[in-house]
Structures are given as structure tokens and as C-alpha cells.
């Protein structure tokens, strides 16, 4: 609908420069420039490399997204950007760009939360989110169970990882197996040819006295690494496919078990799964199986919307505009540890697009830093 808010979203929390354009809950463009290949030789994301890649990719990616959407920048109703959590330097690039575009265009600025955006992106595929929404977010940096009565201002943490995130564990085991970086896709692929019951790897924090919704994958990671090392020390061949399948099963077993339990305990009849690891085929299959048995409706965006992207930021920004949430101030700053309880960073009125007097009082360093 033409009267729905048209929002540009910018995502630079890690190693992908994502720019999306959304009208209401309709995705018009999703442009991504990834620097993952530049990090591969280091076996992980290097913050400085990511920041420089964002600088180089920002303007071309924004231009590509606007062209793909078939809209002019002047048509926008707002500019949304990931303000946190994420890598501080990478976030600063996105926030600075969003400030510049919003101010130059005379549009409101919305600094939004990366995790809340991962939940909101599902609206682009399956329509408006039920309220409340139970969400399982799993990525290289996060493993969280969240209850969101209102995605724009009320997101409640149910549980989180106390050590390694699920995606981080995938990357580390892939490194031990000499499979390269990132580890998630290759382990998923090899696991399809392996036996998930071949090796009995541990399931962390699943005892009767353990936290009901928290996650721990550090012990699993150590167990797998020691099992592999024992095989190598004995001069035996490591059954890579069976290791991949058994490790992956241990991860997704715990994730889905706790997510379904949270839904039952809270009386929520649906579950949304997001984040990069939500692209994992076994996680999707086991979640579907367990949700069906429990009478829970499963919502998982297509893989391209699970990984970091600008569309998810634009989706949450559009929801902010539609619900009349306050725009952020022009001195919005990046917050690498922005809590999920803050879906966005509301301002005090100085984020109004026509409040130029306040902006002129600020130094250029503040405006574009």
C-alpha cells in the first residue's frame, strides 16, 4: 500500500554491509556486500577489516538498494540503522551513514536493535508478528530465547548463551576439522552424509538443576575437539561426516528442546527462529518436527533473511514509523552492547527531520561520528 511507511535500513554490525528498503511489511530491496572472503584467511571476523569494508561498500550498496526498489531517496519516510549490539567500529560506519542520509534528506532517524530486527524480519515473509512472539535467535554472536509482546518497545530475555554462541561453536569445530570459515554451511552440508547418532556428544545445561532456557556450547566444543584429537593421536582417520552430524545434532537438539519448552511454559502457540544459524537445514527440520508434536506453529524466514541483512533493519524501522515511535536524536551513537530490552533508541525530540537548529549547534564530529 502506498500509504504504508517506506523505510531504508542499514545493517553493519559485523562483516556484511546490508541495505534494505521496505514498505510496511513488503520487501522492495535487499542489497548485501559481504566481506566474509576477506576474513576467511584469518579464520574469523577481523573488526578493522570489517569496518574498512563497510566504508567502501556503503554508498554503492545504498544506491543499489534504492535502484532495486525503484524508489528515490526523497521518497523515504525514514532511515533505520543498527545501533547495536555488534562490533563497535563496524556499527559506527552504519550509524554515521544513516545520520548523513537522514539529515540530508530531512527524514527521521531510527537507531534499532540488531536482535529485535532479526525477529521483525519475519513479517516480510509471513505477515505481522503475533503478540506476544516467542523467538529463538541463533547466530555467530548470539543464542537467545526472547519473548516479544511488542517488537517496538517490549522485548524480554528468557534465556541466552553463557559462553559460546551456537554459530561460534560451528566455526570453531570447522576450524578443528580444517573445513575453513565460516563453518556453519560446510558442517550442515557434510552432516547430511553422516550419522547423527554415531558419537554421543554432550548436551549442555540440560540437567534438572540447570537453567531452563540458557545455553552452553563451550563444553560441547571441547568434547568434540578432544574426540578428534584422540583419533588423530591414535593415528586413526577422523570420520568427518559423522563428527559433523553428531556435533550438529547436539546443538540443534538443545536449541529446539528449550525453545519448545519456553513456548509451552509461557502459553505461546508459535515459535519464530531467526539469526544466521536458522539457515541450518537440520535445525529447521527438527524444530518443525517438535513444534508439530507440541501443537506450535513454526515461523522461519527463508535463509537469505536469516543472516544479517538490511531488510530486517528496514522492517523494524517501518514498524517504528507505523506505530508512531519516537525517532532517535541526531547524536545517536553506536552501542556495541545495546541490550535486547531496548528495541530502539528513542530520542528526546531532537531527531525530528526539520529540527535543523539543534543540528547546527552540534560539531561535525558529533554529527558524523
Helices and strands as residue ranges (DSSP letters): E 6-11, E 16-23, E 26-34, H 36-40, H 47-69, G 73-75, E 78-84, H 88-105, E 108-113, H 114-120, H 123-126, E 133-138, E 143-150, E 154-160, H 166-176, H 184-191, H 218-233, H 240-266, E 270-274, G 276-279, H 281-294, E 297-300, H 303-306, H 310-322, H 356-361, H 364-368
